[in-house]
């Protein structure tokens, strides 16, 4: 700590609230950036964290006539927060000259917005109807080093658009630019990828210099108990450097770990005795409601105690790695870990695993400490000898995750053989085969592996995962408004990841078991299952008058911000379904689907029981691949792969004792042991696919 104090003292302790745009390295190299863009169709722009590339380069492009500009961000929080920041810098109302677009939230105006920050997923969905990006004069793809699935696909679609533009005299390539931006990326690989397309000149442009210096420190040994080590280090920094201003950003692996850290930090500080400077911790992760995400990154403070200002600790996942400016951060604690989605063939599904990050990601994390005058400190909870053993860049998501949703989008863009789309790093053939079989079983593809003009196109048009979209379309096919409404309520809750996002709120001093009992008595009927219950909660929320909804949520221990987001999703999904013209009443395919879903319901059952069973059957139409059967008293075997034993997650309503024999689940997660989450009880006849795996051979031949 003395070493840290000396380093910080040597630089001075003054901290500014915000750096002027003209002081940023990107502004100082404005002419070079503009020259590169004017003379090259594709520009790979390298700049360290905090250099101003995300906020300034789109402005340069629009000023030079390459607007409107779409700026792709890897996450919704980045898109929203950067758009807010740029609109403030330009003194314009958000949604006019500067706007953003994320799933279920479009704050932009087609007539006025020139700088549109959007998630890659939103831009890919727009490419279904506009594959050449005619709406834009340039496309900026930010943080390309992360190599997320949607980032890689967006690069491929942009490359394809440039090729097609060259073939069309009315859509000149010279009128469109693609700018790829990152702090650290495999330049050689990306250059080779775009140069091989013969689309015109490609350039690399670098923005030298850091905004402020960051010292990197390592621990002597690897910290196996990374959560405990991180919390202890936070307290050491806070107590020993209480005269040094600056907030602390801690990188952990997931929501449960983060919420535990936020709870433990103040408790451990109190144990140190009275007289300590105040400290407050805030969580930051992807499934946190947007308003809470933005609150975590602003510079608000609670009231000071006496003359001592409170220090803020932001406890975050890798959502805080990129594009965000978090004012006041001077210290970064990096565990060197993140949760990554990995396709597990034994489960036939993606699972989240904690794995070491790459060197490129570590550099991004360290850069969070370099945005305040005087610089900062990044402490890595692993020895320096481990640094060269980390991979240089992240493994592309395309090479390790499920591809069904990605392939469906590419089909919807008009590609007959999307598996042949050139990618920066082609995925394993087995992953492509699996995705084709999945889409065929969901009836998005026909027997020739072509997009089904009815179900497939409709699934692609909904901003949902394929299984969720299939569930919704099963309900639509029944022509029963109450069934459709309930299923869309479920889909809306799944879209905000309700079961893992803290739907149930337990306040200090309350016992979770008492709160859960109250909650279940209010909402749970007939052991309908987790997904049906989630939909019913949203339904009850929507029944409340808007001014009374917050009070209702407090009364019933529910997360109001999460339900508000789900309500917005519900409204947009219903509008999409009502506006679609593709549901012909006499379509044989839909008639067959309706008959399949509603078959064998006894005539004597009550209307309420019939409605519940129809909803549950619609869930099974979408999630039949996720079927499991009970073995023993409390464990299950996954039907498709034979994987066992696996338990129901403690958050499941069935985990209190009534274990159904047959279930379908939404998620497979692994913490201290494997769990199934988002459970619906079912009958075995409900989970029989009409297609099974008849596309397996065809998919393998197609991918050769």
ABEGO torsion letter per residue (X at the ends): XAAAAAAAAAAEABBBABBBAAABAAAAAAAAAAAAAAABABBBBBBBBGAGAAAAAAAAAAAAGAOBBBBBBABAAAAAAAAAAAAAAAGBBBGBABBBBBBGBBBBBAAABABBBBBAAAAAAAAAABAAGAABABBBBBGAAAGBAAAAAAAAAAAAAAAAAAABAABBAAABBBBBBBABBBAAAAAAAAAAAGAEBBBBBBBBEBABBBBBBBBABBBABAAAAAAAAAAAAAAAAAABBEBBBBBBABAAAAAAAAAAAAAAAAAAEBGBBBBBBBBBBAABBAAAAAAAABABBBBBBEABBBBBBBBBBAAAABGBBBBGBABBBBAGBBBBBBBBAAAGBBBBBBBBBBAAAAAAAAAAAAABBGEBBBBBABBAAAAAABBABBBBAAAABBAAAAAAAAAAAGBABAAABBBABBBBAAAAAAAAAAAAAAGABBAAGBBBAAAAAAAAABBBBAAAAAAAAAAAAAGBAAAAAAAAAAAAAAAAGAAAAGABBBBBGBBAAAAAAAAAAAABBGGAEAAAAAAAAAAAAAABBAAAAAAAAAAAGBBAAAAAAAAAAAAAAAAAAAABAABBAABAAAAAAAAAAABGBBAABBAAAAAAAAAAAAAAAAAAAABBBBBEAABBBBAAAGBOBBBBBAABAAAAGBBBABBBBABBBBBABBBBBGBBBBBAAAABBAAEAAAAAAAAAAAX
